[in-house]
């Protein structure tokens, strides 16, 4: 991450969502299954997660209500243990779900002097191994709160979802001397509509049904990865 107020020597910024955009899957789902098998998440909590995930897929539950529940399940766990576990899951599973088209698009923007930022509702310990592997420049995501090296069960700031993505991106843009007018944003989800409408170059990636309809009606670029 960059220091506050640092001016970036970049021509523009390219934001990338994580789940179903850079990845061809949902990172939280993969992490949840692995955590259940490891005994980090108990059976009841795992079943709750499956139900909430299904509700989200059906549009019955919003991500900004799911993420606080997921973060709450971390309460009391040592931060470093979870960080190391998440990196292990990335190396063993998530790394192989990165879309080759996403890598190509990232390299295109890198070669055109873009500042590359992951913008995701996912938690930081899931996102960080991905941005390090891909060589992205910055990360804007959901940060679990930590006290005495253990997760408190709460988030530090709000969940980086929906309108909050736009709020944080505007703050980042203003701090670093770039513009949303020149920015790109790649995402699969209709819940990211506020951010898509704010950038000059919105891109719908294998979009959900509602986003596909919105993108077609607005003449936005649609990529089917």
C-alpha positions as CSV (number, residue, x, y, z in Angstrom):
1,X,0.0,0.0,0.0
2,X,1.1,3.5,-0.7
3,X,1.7,6.3,1.8
4,X,-1.1,8.8,2.3
5,X,-0.7,11.8,0.0
6,X,1.8,10.1,-2.3
7,X,1.4,11.2,-6.0
8,X,1.6,8.2,-8.3
9,X,3.6,8.4,-11.5
10,X,0.9,6.6,-13.5
11,X,-1.3,7.7,-16.4
12,X,-4.6,6.2,-15.0
13,X,-5.9,3.6,-12.7
14,X,-7.5,0.2,-13.4
15,X,-9.6,-1.4,-10.6
16,X,-10.3,-5.2,-10.6
17,X,-12.9,-7.1,-8.6
18,X,-11.7,-10.5,-7.2
19,X,-14.5,-13.1,-7.2
20,X,-15.8,-14.2,-10.6
21,X,-13.6,-11.5,-12.2
22,X,-10.0,-12.2,-11.6
23,X,-11.0,-15.6,-10.2
24,X,-13.4,-18.0,-11.9
25,X,-14.9,-18.8,-8.5
26,X,-15.8,-17.3,-5.1
27,X,-12.8,-17.1,-2.9
28,X,-14.9,-17.0,0.3
29,X,-16.5,-20.3,-0.7
30,X,-13.2,-22.0,-1.3
31,X,-11.7,-20.6,1.9
32,X,-14.8,-21.7,3.9
33,X,-14.6,-25.3,2.7
34,X,-10.9,-25.4,3.5
35,X,-11.5,-23.9,6.9
36,X,-14.3,-26.4,7.7
37,X,-12.0,-29.3,6.8
38,X,-9.3,-27.8,9.0
39,X,-11.6,-27.4,11.9
40,X,-11.4,-23.6,11.9
41,X,-15.1,-23.3,11.2
42,X,-17.5,-25.6,13.0
43,X,-20.2,-27.6,11.1
44,X,-23.1,-25.3,12.1
45,X,-21.2,-22.2,11.0
46,X,-20.3,-23.8,7.8
47,X,-23.9,-24.7,7.0
48,X,-24.9,-21.1,7.8
49,X,-22.3,-20.0,5.3
50,X,-23.6,-22.2,2.6
51,X,-27.2,-20.9,3.2
52,X,-26.0,-17.3,3.1
53,X,-24.0,-18.0,0.0
54,X,-27.1,-19.5,-1.7
55,X,-29.2,-16.5,-0.6
56,X,-26.7,-14.1,-2.0
57,X,-26.6,-16.0,-5.4
58,X,-30.4,-15.8,-5.5
59,X,-30.4,-12.1,-4.7
60,X,-32.1,-12.7,-1.4
61,X,-29.2,-11.6,0.9
62,X,-26.8,-8.7,0.3
63,X,-23.1,-9.1,0.6
64,X,-22.8,-6.2,3.1
65,X,-24.9,-8.3,5.6
66,X,-23.0,-11.6,4.9
67,X,-19.5,-10.3,5.3
68,X,-19.9,-9.1,8.9
69,X,-21.2,-12.5,9.9
70,X,-18.2,-14.2,8.2
71,X,-15.8,-11.9,10.0
72,X,-17.6,-12.6,13.3
73,X,-16.7,-16.3,12.9
74,X,-13.0,-15.3,13.1
75,X,-13.4,-13.9,16.6
76,X,-10.5,-15.1,18.8
77,X,-8.5,-16.8,16.1
78,X,-4.8,-15.7,15.9
79,X,-4.3,-13.4,13.0
80,X,-1.0,-14.9,11.8
81,X,-2.5,-18.5,11.8
82,X,-5.4,-17.4,9.6
83,X,-3.1,-15.4,7.3
84,X,-0.8,-18.4,6.9
85,X,-3.7,-20.7,6.3
86,X,-5.2,-18.4,3.7
87,X,-1.9,-18.3,1.9
88,X,-1.7,-22.1,1.9
89,X,-5.2,-22.3,0.4
90,X,-4.2,-19.8,-2.3
91,X,-1.1,-21.8,-3.2
92,X,-3.0,-25.1,-3.2
93,X,-6.3,-24.0,-4.8
94,X,-7.1,-20.4,-5.6
95,X,-4.0,-19.8,-7.6
96,X,-5.3,-22.2,-10.2
97,X,-8.7,-20.4,-10.5
98,X,-7.1,-17.1,-11.8
99,X,-8.5,-16.5,-15.3
100,X,-5.9,-16.2,-18.0
101,X,-7.9,-13.5,-19.6
102,X,-7.6,-11.5,-16.3
103,X,-3.8,-11.9,-16.4
104,X,-3.8,-10.7,-20.0
105,X,-5.9,-7.6,-19.2
106,X,-3.8,-6.8,-16.2
107,X,-0.6,-7.0,-18.3
108,X,-2.3,-4.8,-20.9
109,X,-2.9,-2.1,-18.4
110,X,0.5,-2.5,-16.7
111,X,2.2,-2.0,-20.1
112,X,0.1,1.2,-20.6
113,X,1.4,2.7,-17.3
114,X,-1.8,2.1,-15.2
115,X,-1.9,1.9,-11.4
116,X,-3.4,-1.6,-10.8
117,X,-5.7,-1.9,-7.8
118,X,-7.8,-4.8,-6.5
119,X,-11.2,-3.5,-5.3
120,X,-13.0,-6.3,-3.5
121,X,-15.5,-7.0,-0.7
122,X,-13.3,-9.9,0.3
123,X,-11.1,-9.8,3.4
124,X,-7.5,-8.7,3.2
125,X,-5.9,-12.1,4.0
126,X,-7.7,-13.6,1.0
127,X,-6.8,-10.7,-1.3
128,X,-3.2,-10.2,-0.4
129,X,-1.8,-13.5,-1.8
130,X,-3.6,-12.7,-5.1
131,X,-2.3,-9.2,-5.5
132,X,1.2,-10.3,-4.7
133,X,1.1,-13.2,-7.2
134,X,-0.2,-10.9,-9.9
135,X,2.0,-7.9,-9.0
136,X,-0.9,-5.5,-8.5
137,X,0.0,-2.1,-6.9
138,X,-2.7,-1.6,-4.3
139,X,-5.6,-3.2,-2.4
140,X,-8.9,-1.8,-1.3
141,X,-11.0,-4.4,0.5
142,X,-12.6,-5.4,3.8
143,X,-10.2,-5.3,6.8
144,X,-11.0,-7.5,9.8
145,X,-10.3,-5.8,13.1
146,X,-7.4,-7.2,15.2
147,X,-6.7,-6.8,18.9
148,X,-3.5,-8.2,20.5
149,X,-2.8,-10.2,17.3
150,X,-6.2,-11.9,17.4
151,X,-9.3,-11.2,15.3
152,X,-12.0,-9.3,17.3
153,X,-14.9,-10.5,15.1
154,X,-15.5,-7.0,13.7
155,X,-14.4,-5.1,10.7
156,X,-12.1,-2.1,10.7
157,X,-14.3,0.4,8.9
158,X,-17.2,-0.7,6.8
159,X,-17.5,-3.7,4.5
160,X,-16.1,-2.8,1.1
161,X,-19.3,-3.6,-0.7
162,X,-21.6,-1.6,-3.1
163,X,-21.6,2.1,-2.5
164,X,-18.6,1.7,0.0
165,X,-16.4,0.6,-2.9
166,X,-17.1,4.0,-4.6
167,X,-16.5,5.9,-1.4
168,X,-13.1,4.3,-0.8
169,X,-12.1,4.6,-4.4
170,X,-12.9,8.3,-4.5
171,X,-10.8,8.7,-1.4
172,X,-7.9,6.8,-2.9
173,X,-8.1,8.7,-6.2
174,X,-8.1,12.1,-4.5
175,X,-5.2,11.1,-2.3
176,X,-3.0,10.0,-5.1
177,X,-3.8,12.6,-7.8
178,X,-5.6,10.4,-10.3
179,X,-9.1,10.5,-11.8
180,X,-12.2,8.3,-11.9
181,X,-13.0,9.8,-15.3
182,X,-10.0,7.9,-16.8
183,X,-10.3,4.8,-14.6
184,X,-11.3,1.3,-15.6
185,X,-13.3,-1.0,-13.4
186,X,-13.8,-4.8,-14.1
187,X,-16.5,-6.7,-12.2
188,X,-19.1,-9.4,-12.6
189,X,-21.7,-8.1,-10.1
190,X,-24.7,-5.7,-10.3
191,X,-24.0,-4.7,-6.7
192,X,-21.0,-2.8,-8.1
193,X,-23.2,-0.5,-10.1
194,X,-22.3,2.7,-8.2
195,X,-18.6,2.2,-9.0
196,X,-19.3,1.2,-12.6
197,X,-21.3,4.3,-13.2
198,X,-18.6,6.5,-11.7
199,X,-15.6,5.4,-13.8
200,X,-15.0,6.4,-17.3
201,X,-14.4,2.9,-18.5
202,X,-16.8,0.3,-16.9
203,X,-16.3,-3.3,-17.9
204,X,-18.7,-6.1,-17.1
205,X,-16.9,-9.5,-16.8
206,X,-19.0,-12.6,-17.3
207,X,-21.7,-10.5,-15.6
208,X,-24.7,-11.7,-13.6
209,X,-28.1,-11.3,-15.2
210,X,-28.9,-7.9,-13.8
211,X,-25.5,-6.5,-14.6
212,X,-25.6,-7.9,-18.1
213,X,-28.9,-6.1,-18.7
214,X,-27.6,-2.8,-17.3
215,X,-24.4,-3.1,-19.3
216,X,-26.2,-3.7,-22.5
217,X,-28.6,-0.8,-21.9
218,X,-25.7,1.6,-21.2
219,X,-23.5,0.4,-24.0
220,X,-20.7,-0.8,-21.6
221,X,-18.0,-3.2,-22.6
222,X,-18.9,-6.8,-21.8
223,X,-16.2,-9.6,-21.6
224,X,-17.2,-13.2,-21.3
225,X,-14.3,-14.8,-19.6
